[in-house]
Amino acid sequence: MNSKLNSAGISRREAMRRGLLGAAGLWLAGGLEFPAIAAGPAPLPKARAVIQIWLWGGASHLDTFDPKPEAGTDYCGPFKTPIETNVPGIEICELLPLLANQADKYSLIRSLTHGSNAHETASYMVQTGRNAGGRESFPCLGAVVSLFKGCDAGYKELIPPYIVLTQPQGRFSEAGFLGSRYKPFATGGDPAKTPFAVEGVVAPGISGQQQKGRRELLQQLNTLERTMPSSAPLLAFEQAEEQAYGMILGDAGKVFDLSQEKDELRTQYGKNAFGQSCLAARRLVEKGVPYVTINYSGWDTHKQHFQEMRRKLPELDRGLATLLQDLSDRKLLDSTIVWCCGEFGRTPKIQWEEPWNGGRGHWGKVFSALVAGGGFKGGRVVGASDAKGEEVKDRPVYPVDLIGSMYQLLDIDGNAKLPNPEGLDLRVLPTVADGAKSGGRLKEIM
């Protein structure tokens, strides 16, 4: 959806036609198979929803989930004292104390790899499981979940089945060849502000009564529906209008009203855009939305990396730790996958020289991810990097392994066919025969 829709000076009806109504029309719209490595019976699916925390730009693995103090100052910088978690033997960065107390709820993957240092290519690989550069642009995990768990699979909510908080990711086309029907609905706005101005749903400065009055006036002025009551296009438009106003004036849109939550809980999440996005994500999966992405930018820290980490890491710590605890308290964690990572890691060796002044570059050889819930076990570590965090030392995990494991927990067949405009025989996931590299599904934490 156009992020400038509310400020473009167009009429409300036109905004709805181009924005929410268009999205409403779009809403109506398997597990990974590697025969050479597959072994044992598949675990029973447990997940009904996914919350993806996308660390846009690529977070440093050494400064989050894979600290290396023994590598020396040129690698660990000022973060020399990693902290023990509530799971013996697992340590994380000292600026993540709240997450340290939640380690029994999540597992860490310390051996993710794909080798790409380009944002767009790496983002595509991590979120589709595919190698970049092919003829087709494949859909990401969120779009595939929207296809198999959305409206085509009996999803009945007015809220779109694939939501991004708050801005589109912009690194690649999330829906690929599936088309715009499976693109995410990007909320826009800032959830830390009241009201949370979700594009096409909440108009700042306009009350619900004013919205109702505008709709009544619109209906009075709309003579086409009275003169052509059986017109198929107008009937479709009328249905979309009903859905849109169901979001604007009905109960569905209230899921974005974070003021309904206790102020104490909002404070625990952190009264910033990321913390309140985590709270909004919990409300969305509680409502039944199958896929939510929190697009958390600011991790592309080429310059003054550690100054930025002292700001970003406490935000991540508070928001993610509270999300895990809140989901657990509400009995939602068992059915909700939470995965947190970016497109790659960052250079293990710090770039102290000008103009970087203590920055870190792109690093796709090895990086880390956090996974929790939905059938993933907690309190475990998968794989390892070497002593300086430069290479995979043990148990390489490729994007297709992580995505295939999530599909399996979601009961999505990785060998299922994907609809595409050319009618090609394209499957949810690639196989070894397609050139995919794999270390196998994450059976040790499933």
Secondary structure, DSSP 8 states (H G I E B T S, - for coil): --TTGGGS---HHHHHHHTHHHHHHHH-------TTT--S-------SEEEEEEETT---STTTTS--GGG-HHHHTT----EE-SSTT-EE-TT-HHHHTTGGGEEEEEEE------HHHHHHHHHH-S-TT-SS----HHHHHHHHHSGGGT---SS-SEEEESS---SS-TTGGG-GGGS-EE--S-TTSSS---TTT--TT--HHHHHHHHHHHHHH--HHHH-TT-HHHHHHHHHHHHHHHHHHSSGGGGG-GGGS-HHHHHHH-SSHHHHHHHHHHHHHHHT-SEEEEEE-----SSSHHHHHHHHHHHHHHHHHHHHHHHHHTT-GGGEEEEEE-S-EE-SS-B-STTTSSB--EE-SSEEEEEEBTTB-SSEEE-EE-TTSSSEEE--B-HHHHHHHHHHHTT--TT-B---TT----BSS--GGGT-------GGG-
